Amino acid sequence: MNSRQKGARGERELANRLKDYGYNTRRGQQYSGASGDADVVGLDGIHIEVKRVERLNIQDAMDQAKRDSGANDLPFGYNLPAVFHRKNHSEWLVTMRLDDWIELYREWSNGRYFI
């Protein structure tokens, strides 16, 4: 299977997995020739870069996600770049920048209710 087909299959797989969690996700517009779009769309505020490979250069993947998300532009309104990745026979993992993860964690922890 060529890498383009494997990438498309990985994007569909992730979109379906996120649907299992209740999110209305689908492959992005890159399949129609547009570049710079998220691989999977439907998680508001997150720019998803999907990598379905055995050997991943995570820094290159994150650089692509940052570039495509606009994260290096003005700090308003961009989607947080995240790389969703997995190897064969492995679980999905998510890699984010620490500052972005902290932002999400603070939002989550501020809304938490302790009983």
C-alpha positions in Angstrom: 0.0 0.0 0.0 1.4 3.4 -0.9 1.9 6.1 1.8 -0.9 8.3 0.4 -3.4 5.4 0.7 -2.2 4.5 4.2 -2.5 8.2 5.2 -6.0 8.4 3.9 -6.9 5.2 5.7 -5.4 6.5 8.9 -7.4 9.7 8.6 -10.6 7.8 8.2 -9.7 5.5 11.0 -9.1 8.4 13.4 -12.2 10.3 12.3 -14.3 7.2 13.0 -12.6 6.6 16.3 -13.4 10.2 17.4 -17.0 9.6 16.3 -17.1 6.7 18.7 -16.4 9.3 21.4 -19.3 11.4 20.2 -17.6 14.0 18.0 -18.8 14.8 14.5 -15.4 14.4 12.7 -14.4 13.7 9.1 -11.4 13.9 6.9 -10.3 17.4 6.0 -10.3 19.0 2.6 -6.7 17.9 1.7 -8.2 15.0 -0.2 -9.5 17.5 -2.8 -6.0 18.9 -3.4 -6.0 21.7 -0.8 -2.9 21.8 1.4 -2.6 23.3 4.8 -5.9 22.0 6.0 -6.3 19.8 9.0 -6.2 16.0 8.2 -9.3 15.5 10.4 -11.8 18.2 11.3 -14.5 18.4 13.9 -12.7 19.0 17.2 -13.2 22.7 17.7 -10.0 24.5 18.5 -7.7 21.6 17.5 -5.7 21.4 14.3 -5.3 17.6 13.7 -2.3 16.3 11.8 -2.6 12.5 11.4 0.5 10.3 11.0 0.0 6.5 10.5 3.6 5.4 10.2 6.0 3.0 11.8 8.8 5.5 12.1 7.7 9.0 12.9 9.8 12.1 13.1 7.6 13.8 15.7 9.4 17.1 15.5 8.8 17.3 11.7 5.2 16.3 12.2 4.7 19.0 14.9 6.4 21.6 12.7 3.9 20.8 9.9 1.0 21.0 12.4 2.1 24.3 13.7 2.7 25.7 10.2 -0.7 24.5 8.9 -2.6 25.6 12.0 -1.3 29.2 11.9 0.1 28.7 15.4 3.1 30.8 14.5 0.8 33.7 13.5 -1.1 36.1 15.8 -2.2 34.3 19.0 -5.9 34.8 18.4 -8.2 32.4 16.9 -5.8 29.7 15.7 -6.4 26.0 16.3 -4.0 24.3 18.7 -1.7 22.1 16.7 -1.7 18.4 17.6 -0.3 15.3 16.0 -2.4 12.2 16.3 -0.3 9.1 15.5 0.0 5.4 15.8 2.0 2.5 14.6 0.6 -0.8 13.4 -0.9 -2.8 16.3 -0.5 0.1 18.6 -2.9 2.6 20.3 -3.5 6.1 19.1 -1.3 8.8 20.7 -1.5 12.6 20.7 1.4 14.9 20.8 1.0 18.6 21.6 3.2 21.5 22.6 3.4 21.8 26.4 2.0 25.4 26.5 -1.1 24.2 24.5 -1.6 21.2 26.7 -1.4 23.4 29.8 -4.0 25.7 28.3 -6.3 22.8 27.8 -5.6 21.4 31.2 -6.3 24.7 32.9 -9.6 25.0 31.1 -10.6 21.5 32.1 -9.4 21.9 35.8 -11.2 25.3 36.2 -14.4 23.7 35.1 -14.1 20.7 37.3 -16.5 20.2 40.2 -15.2 18.5 43.3 -17.7 16.7 45.6 
